[in-house]
Amino acid sequence: MKLVLGEEQRQLQESVRSFLGTASPLRKAREGYDPQVYARLNGELGLSGLIIPEEYGGAGAGLTELSVALEETGAALLPGPFLATAFAAIALTATPDKELLSGIAEGRLAATLAVPAGDELTCDGTSVSGRLAQVLSGMEADVLVAPATAADGGAVMVAVELTAPGVTRTALETLDLTRGQAEIVLDGAPCRVLGPRQDGGVMDRVCVALAAEQLGVMRAALDAIVAYAKIRVAFGRYIGSYQGVKHKLADMHNKLEQAESIVRYAAWAADEAPDELPEAAALAQAYIGRACFEVARDHLLLHGGIGYTWEHDAHLFYKRAKADEVLLGPPRIHRARLAELLEL
């Protein structure tokens, strides 16, 4: 097991961090999705094709490398469909489709994955119907990848072009200002059946990918409040010198260190030890979802009054952390699954 990044992974980390620092600095996060940044992200770094096999034009990397990239996009609060496309790419590696995988790898397609949440689509082989209440980046994506129930009762994966007739998209008002969601209604929309639904590890890998983004949010929030504690003076002293502040920062740091170990282990399991992945993925969301929110919350509180202003970035981390915490279901669901897997 490797919990420390290798040289190539550190180089990838530095490349993504440097690119985002120039092309999508934090002040741009509240401006929303910028297609030009997304095009450069794929054209210059090829991030959307990171885990796509080489035969489809991707880099053929593992979830460890994807988690490194997602940590940096999370720290930058990158708007747009990168995370959603990563989810879709994970699903498509289990049900390969040359056209979609090649399009994602080349940066021509932004995709999203319908995460099972009680919504059900029905497919007759050529068209699909149903309603998806919340789809991540549903307004920005070009293609929807979703599970559906076939006419014979079997479970299949389908792909739907979101500009096709029979597709109605409605932007939702969301807590997270930096990344949107949409309600998608399909009424006999043309679709392509990709194949039988393969459940083996797909949602577990999606959980790990989200945890990697949450790790980046935690790290950036902690870095921001530590820097502020070194320059903010109250009652003639830097606030970082007060015991109450120091203890809170230490608690936040401990949560970050634990979260990093969990993400590194889960990503390693996804690539090298699939038998260990279900427990690792459940642990990742059971722990990191709540820990990320708590770090973002405390980072906002420790900023004091300025942290509550609209102009400050603290509320952006707070809202991304809360939105991510419940994106794949609240932590209690993952705790219950972890307990079941451990036979507790």
QUIDANOR-V353026 format. One line per field, one symbol per residue. burial: I if it has 16 or more other C-alpha atoms within 10 Angstrom, else O. Layout:
# QUIDANOR-V353026
burial = ???
This chain:
# QUIDANOR-V353026
burial = OOOOOOOOIOOIIOOIIOIIOOOIOIOIIIOOIOOOIIIOIIOOOIIIIIIIIOOIIIIOOIIIIIIIIIIIIIIIIIIIIIIIIIIIIIIIOIIIOOOIIIIIIIIOIIIIIIIOOOOOIIIOOOIIIIIIIIIIIIIIIIIIIIIIIIOOOOIIIIIIIIOOOOIIIOIOOOOIIIIIIIIIIIOIIIIIIIOIIIOOIIIIIIIIIIIIIIIIIIIIIIOIIIOIIOOOOOOOOOIIOOOOOOOOIOOIIOIIOOIIOIIIIIIIIIIOOIOOIIIIIIIIIIIIIIIIIIIIIIIIOIIOOOIOOOOOIIIIIIIIIIIIIOIIIIIOOIIOIIOOOOOO
